[in-house]
């Protein structure tokens, strides 16, 4: 079985290749997407109820549902993980995605106050 860093790398690779939401042009948009989509994906994988009260929640949920379905299909090791492990995995994945898409990005446009 893959260790935590290998699992994060596999999920990150899937997101970077298959999802467009990580390419928003503002840092706060990217962080919001990372936070909400990845949290909801973890909730779905844990069989929890996801809040879809607001239009933004429903938008995040669509991406999260796609990820949860894709991850279940592609990464069979998820089925052997407990809820706490999945929550820890997705918290670490969120940190990684924040670094890759915002904090470690060289794209100056992300922090341009006029944009």
Number of C-alpha atoms within 10 A of each C-alpha: 8 9 7 14 12 11 17 20 13 15 18 17 11 15 15 15 8 10 12 10 16 20 14 14 16 17 22 13 16 19 21 14 23 22 19 19 23 24 21 27 27 25 21 18 23 19 10 12 9 16 11 14 8 9 9 11 15 14 14 23 22 15 19 23 18 12 24 20 13 12 19 13 11 13 12 11 12 18 13 10 14 11 16 10 15 19 19 13 20 21 17 15 23 22 15 18 24 21 13 15 20 23 15 11 13 10 14 10 13 19 13 11 7 5 8
